[in-house]
Amino acid sequence: MSHGLNILPANKNGLDFLALGALVHRLDPGVIPFRKARSCEIHVSGGEFNCAANLADCFELNTGVATAMVNYPMGELIAERVRAMGVKPFYKRFDHNGVNGPNMAAVYSDRGHGVRAPVVFYNRANEAGALLKPGDFDWNAIFANGIRWFHSGGIFAALSETTGELIVEGMKAARAAGAVISFDLNYREKLWRIMGGGARAAEMLGRIVEHVDVLVGNEEDLQKGLGLEGPQVEATSKLDTRAFAGMMDAVVKRYPKIRIVATTLREVHSTSRHTWSAVAWINGKMDEAPTCELDVIDRVGGGDGFASGLIYGLLAGEPVQEALKLGWAHGALITTFPGDTTMAKLDEVRAFARGGSARIQR
């Protein structure tokens, strides 16, 4: 099955992948609820950055991130982690006033355990990422040596009136440079409520998706984020693909540039035990990944891990079924590590995608 994407060949001096989005730091007390926490791990994250970090660290691609950076200690910590993951930064820098910002956003997320669900909340007050606007990045300079893939997401689009416009600007520049364009809808009702609700989300995300080749999102993202109506399908479980498949006619009718729509499938039995799969619509045909049982350490980042593996497979020229399985395998492995970004190696991903097991490696 052909994916229908015109992917440029690799150039050792150019970027394989560029993400546009906001960096955040996530405070993680592990299985302890925040109201009882005495210490936290700090994870550097961001839905778009996570893909760049995964593709650099696990898949050994040349990646970058275009984002906001604040000149203060938390910014320095985040910038160090960006370097450690091998991602080339393109920063729009802001000075902190010493009192109230601008800030690098904070996410607070305990992991839960068993019957106790994880709890996630945010402090995005006066966030530097929300201040980004068209004209902040010199796309011609960033893409001067080539760009193969450009990626952004719905969380960044929801941060302010200007971030969505910046995504459109970046996508147009990347398209002119020959890149494949992808977008993760990541619909977040709380963020869009502040920005004007579902109607505003559908208007802004709709304008963005007009430029997209590869779209990541489930049927709820498609319906709420894009205002699309789907057939009334009674799903038997979260692994049932019929509702997702039923959306595709509406998606491609409105957005004819789209060649691939993909999403993870997850049935949550408890915080620590999930059933995991993935599905992709590729040029009119549906393809499903295998199904496996996950013993979850930290569920955050699994979806970005899936998108990263899928993108790697497509950039590497893998058959589309293999690219889907690489995404499924990498997303599964990320749930076995703490934090939002990968600790897996490429050979581990390939082994799991081939049907590998958890037997000890001697």
N, C-alpha and C positions, 0 to 999 in steps of 0.2 A: 504494500500500500504506500503510495507516495504522499509525503506530507505537504507538497505544494509550496514549500518555502524556498526562496532564493537566497541561500546562505553563502556569504562570501568566504573564500578560503582564508585560512589563518595567516596572519602576518605577525612575525615575532616582535615587531616594533609597535604594532597597533593593539587596540583593546578588543578582546573577544567579547566583553560584556561590560556594560555600564548601567548602574542602578541610579535612579533619581529618587530621593526620599529623605526622611528625617531620621537621625540617629537618636536613640534613647538609651538610658541605663535602667536595667531592671534589678530591683532589690528582691532577693530571694532568701527567705528564712528556712527553706526546705519544707519539711512536713509540719513545722510549728506555725500555728496561726499568728498573724501579725500582732494581735493584741497580747500575745504571750512571748513574742520574739525578743531575744537578747542579742542576736547577731544575724547578719545577712551576708550572702554572697552577692557580688555585683557582676551582672552579665551585661555586655554591650549588645544592643539589638537594634531592630528596625526592620519591618517587613521587607523592604527593598534591599537594604544593606545585607540582611541575612543571606539572600541569594548570591550577592557578590562575594561574601565571605566564604560560603560553601563552595562556590565554583572555583575560588582561588585555592583554598586550603585542601579540600578533598580531591577536586577534579583537575587541579593544577593549570587552570586557565588564567589568562591575563585580564584581570577585572579592575574596575574602578567604581567609585561612588561620588556623585555630585550631591552635596548636602551643606547644611549650615553647621558652623563650628563657633563656639563661644570661647573667648580667651580668658579662661579661669580654670581652677584645678580640676573640676569635673570634666571640662572639655579636654584637658590634657590627658586624663585617665582614658577617656573614650578614644582619643586620637591614638594613644599607645596601643589599644586593643585593635583598632583598624589596621595599624601597621603590622601587628602580630599575626593577623589573619592573611596578610599578603595583598591587601586591597589598596590600590592607588587612590588617594583622596584628591578631590577637587572641591575645595572649601570656599564658601562665602563666609567670611569671618565677621563676628560681632564682638564688641567689647562689653563685658559685664559691668554694671554700674556699682557693684559692691553691695547692693541691697536687694533689688527685686528682679534683676535680669538684664537682658534676655537670658533664658535658661536653656540647658539641655534637658529635655523632658524626662520625667521619672515614671517608671511603671513599677507597681508593687504587686507581687504575685507569690503567694505560698503555693505549695504543690498539692496540698490535700493528701489524702491516703484512704484507700479502700472505699467505704461508704461516704467519706467526707470529701466533698468536691473542692477543687482549687478555688481560690478567691483572687480576683484581679481587680485592681483599681489604679487610677492614674493621677499624676499631677502634671498637666500640660500648660500650666499658667505661664503666660509670657514666654512661650516657646520660640526659640530662634528659628526652628524649621518652618513655623507658620508665617514668618516674615519674608520668606523667599518669594521672589516674583520674577516675571519675565525680564530678561536683560541682566540677570545676576551672574550668568555663566556664559563664557565665550565658547559656544559649541564648536565653532570652526577650529579653534585651538585644541579643544579636547579631542575632536575627531580627526585631527590633522594626519595622523598615521594610520587611520582606519578604525572602523567600529563595526563589529559583526552583529551585535545584539543589544537592544536598548530595552530597559525594563523599569516600570514604576507600578504604583499601587493605589488602591482606593483610600487607605488610611491617610496617606500624604495628601491626596486630593481633598480630603475632608477637613484639613487643618485650617484653611482660611480661604478667602475669596481669590487670593492670588496664586495659591499652590496648584490648583487645577489648571490655571492658565499657563503656568510654567511647564507643567507636564505636556500640554499641547504643543508649546513652543519647542521643547526638547524632542518630542516625537517627530515633528516636522523636520527638524534639523537632522535627526538620525536617519529618517527615511531618505532625505536628500543625499546622505552619505552612504546609503546602500544597506543599512541595518535592518534586521528583522525586529519587529516591535511586539513586546508582550506587556500584559497588564494583569495584575491580580486584583479582582474587584474588592475583596476584603471588606464587605459592607459592614459598617459599625453604626448601628442606629443611634447610639448616644452622641457620637461625633456629628452625624448629619442633623440631629435634632437641633443642635446649637447653630448649625449653618443654614437652617431653613427647611429641614425635614425631607421627606421622601421625594417631593417634587423637585427640590433643588438638587438632590443627589442624582435623580434620573436625568436632569438637564445637563449637569456638569459631566457625569460619568458617560452619558451618551455621546457628548462631544469628543471625549477622550477616546472611546472605543471605536469611533469612526476611523481611527488611524491604526488599529491594532490587527496584527496577524494571529497572535496566540493569546487566548484569554483563559485565565484561571478563575474558576468560581463555580459554586454549586447552584442548584436551582433556586434557593432562597436568595443568593447574591444576584442572580439574573433577574429575578422578579422584583425584589426591593430596590436593588441598585440601579437597574436599567428601566424599571417600570414595565417590564414585559409580562404578558399574561401567558400562563402555561395551561395545559390540559389538567383537569381535575383527576389526578392519579392517586389512588390510595396505596401508598407505599407499605409493604409488609415489614420493612426494616430500614435502618439507615444505609444498608448495603444494597437496597433495591435501586436499580439504575433507571427505572421506567420514568420517573418524574423528570430526571435530568435529560433523558433522551427526548422526552416530549417537548422540551423547551427549544430544541435545536432549530426547528423550522422557523420559529419566531426570531431567533438570534440571527441566523444567516440571511433572513429576508431583510432585516433592518440594517445589518452590518455585513455587507457582501465581501469585504476584504478578509474577514476572519477565515482562517484555514484550520485552526485547532481550538477546541474548547476542552479543558481538562479540570478534574477535581479529585480530591481524595474522598474516600468513603470510610466512615468510622462509626462503629457501634460501640458505645461506652457501656460496659457492664458494671464497672466500678472505676474509681479514679485510677487504679493501678492495673486494670485489665480491659483492653480494648480489642475488638476485631477490626482489621485494617485492610483496605483495598483501595483501588483507584480506577477511574474510568476516563476515557478520552473520546471525543467526537473528532474525527480527522477526515476532512474532505468528504463528508457524507456517510462515513462508516463509523460504527461504535467499536471500541476495543476496551477490554477489561483486563486489569492486572489480576494476579492471584490474590487470594485471601489468606491472611495469617493472623495468629493471635499474638498480641503485644503485652509484655509485662513492662509497664510504663514507669520510668523514673521521673521524667519531666516532659509533659506533653507539648510545651511551648516550642514552636519552631518546626513542628512536623510538616505543616503545609508548605512552608518555605523550603523545607528539605525536599519535599516532593517536586516542587517547581524547579529547584536547582538541578536535580537529577534528570528530569525530563528535558530541560534546556541543554544540559550537557550532552545527552544522547543525541539530540537533534543537531547540535553544533558539531558533534563528532561524526555525523553521517551514519548513525546507527539506524537500522530499520525501526519504524515507528513503534512496533510492539516492544522492541528491546528498549527504546527510549522511555516508554511508559513504565516498563518494569524497573528500569534504573531509578526513575523518580519514586516509584512505590518502595523500592528497597532502601533508598537513601532516607526517605521520610520515616520509614519504620526504624531505621538504625538511630536516627536523631533522638527518638523518644527514649533511647536507652542511655543517654548522656544527660548530665545537668547542663542547663544553659540553652540558649536560643540558636547557636550555630554549631556546625559539625565538629565532631571529633573522630569521624570515620575516615578510613583510607579507601582509595578507589578499588583496590583488590577485594576489600571486604564487601563493598557495595555490589561489585560484579558477582562475587560468590553467592551472596544472598539472593540476588536477582535470578541466578541460575538454579536456585532451590537449595542453597546451602543451609546447614543446620547450626545449632549452638554447641555442637560437640567441641571439646577442648582442642585447640590447635597446638600441637607439640612440635 
